[in-house]
Amino acid sequence: MSTPRMAAWHDGTTAPYNVEVAHARWRKSSYSGGANDCVEIAALGDHAAVRDSKDIDRVPLLFSKAAMCALVGGVASGAIGEQRG
């Protein structure tokens, strides 16, 4: 069993570095094929934690919810992602 860790902060805002993720409720994408090769996300109040399902003992990344919404919105709209020419 892994030791509870704090999330690593990766947003330029003033959010705290000490958001506890030990009791986070992690969710995988419904597009995951069941293999452990996807990204998991957990809602933590005003923040969202992100981790790699292959390496759950690694400290997850922590983003503000606003940053996550901007990222997901950008990917969904095609503004962020692979450029096809």
C-alpha positions in Angstrom: 0.0 0.0 0.0 1.3 3.4 -0.9 2.1 6.1 1.6 -0.3 9.2 1.5 1.4 12.0 -0.3 0.7 15.6 -1.1 0.1 16.7 -4.6 2.7 18.5 -6.6 1.5 21.9 -7.6 1.6 22.8 -11.4 -0.4 26.0 -11.9 0.7 29.6 -11.7 -2.0 30.6 -9.2 -1.8 30.9 -5.4 -3.2 27.5 -4.6 -1.6 25.6 -1.7 1.0 22.9 -2.2 -0.3 20.8 0.7 -3.6 19.5 -0.8 -4.0 16.0 0.6 -4.7 13.3 -2.0 -4.6 10.2 0.3 -8.4 9.9 0.3 -9.0 11.2 -3.3 -11.6 9.4 -5.3 -9.9 8.6 -8.6 -11.7 8.3 -11.9 -10.6 6.8 -15.2 -11.8 7.8 -18.5 -14.7 5.8 -19.9 -12.5 5.6 -23.1 -10.0 3.5 -21.2 -9.9 0.0 -22.6 -9.5 -1.5 -19.1 -5.7 -1.6 -19.4 -3.7 0.4 -16.9 -2.5 2.9 -19.5 -4.6 6.0 -18.9 -4.8 9.2 -16.9 -6.9 9.3 -13.8 -8.4 12.5 -12.2 -9.7 13.3 -8.8 -11.7 16.4 -7.8 -10.3 18.0 -4.6 -12.4 21.1 -3.8 -11.1 24.0 -5.9 -8.4 21.7 -7.4 -8.1 18.6 -9.6 -5.4 16.0 -9.2 -4.1 14.0 -12.2 -2.0 10.8 -12.1 -0.8 8.1 -14.4 -2.7 4.8 -13.8 0.5 2.8 -14.4 2.4 4.6 -11.6 -0.1 5.5 -8.8 2.6 5.7 -6.2 4.1 8.7 -7.9 3.0 12.2 -6.6 0.0 13.3 -8.7 -0.1 16.7 -10.5 -2.4 19.3 -9.0 -4.2 22.0 -11.0 -6.8 24.6 -10.3 -10.3 23.6 -11.5 -10.2 26.6 -13.8 -6.9 25.3 -15.4 -8.4 21.8 -15.9 -11.6 23.2 -17.4 -9.5 25.3 -19.8 -7.4 22.3 -20.8 -10.4 19.9 -21.3 -12.3 22.6 -23.2 -9.3 23.3 -25.4 -8.8 19.6 -26.2 -12.6 19.1 -26.8 -12.7 22.1 -29.2 -9.6 21.1 -31.1 -7.7 24.2 -30.0 -5.2 22.0 -28.1 -4.0 18.7 -29.5 -2.4 17.1 -32.4 -2.1 19.4 -35.5 -3.1 17.6 -38.7 -2.2 19.2 -41.9 
